[in-house]
Amino acid sequence: MGYIMSKKNQHVVPHQNGWAVKGAGNSRATSVHPTQKDAIDAGREVAKNQKSELVIHRPNGQIRDKDSHGNDPFPPRG
């Protein structure tokens, strides 16, 4: 049996210094960025590397969008 890395969803959340990328369940930010776009770009790279999901929050904390980078059990038809 091989080692299985836990896939933590990455969250883009408001931060006192702009926007932060945080792994699910982590108390500390992975990275902090001046704009939400910068944080989304950084979070997307982490999510792609970990094959996890990027969860983007609004300034009030509500979820704005989700972007899956893992093995989607329901891929879109096309």
SULGI-V306038 format. One record per backbone hydrogen bond with DSSP energy under -0.5 kcal/mol. CO is the residue of the C=O (numbers start at 1). NH is the residue of the N-H. If there is no record, write none. Layout:
CO	NH
CO	NH
//
This chain:
3	5
6	8
7	9
9	24
10	55
11	13
11	22
12	57
13	20
15	18
18	15
19	33
20	13
20	22
21	30
21	31
22	11
23	26
31	21
33	19
35	39
36	40
37	41
38	42
39	43
40	44
41	45
42	46
43	47
44	48
45	49
46	50
47	51
47	52
48	51
52	69
53	10
53	55
54	56
54	67
55	12
55	57
56	64
56	65
58	61
62	58
65	56
67	54
70	72
72	75
//
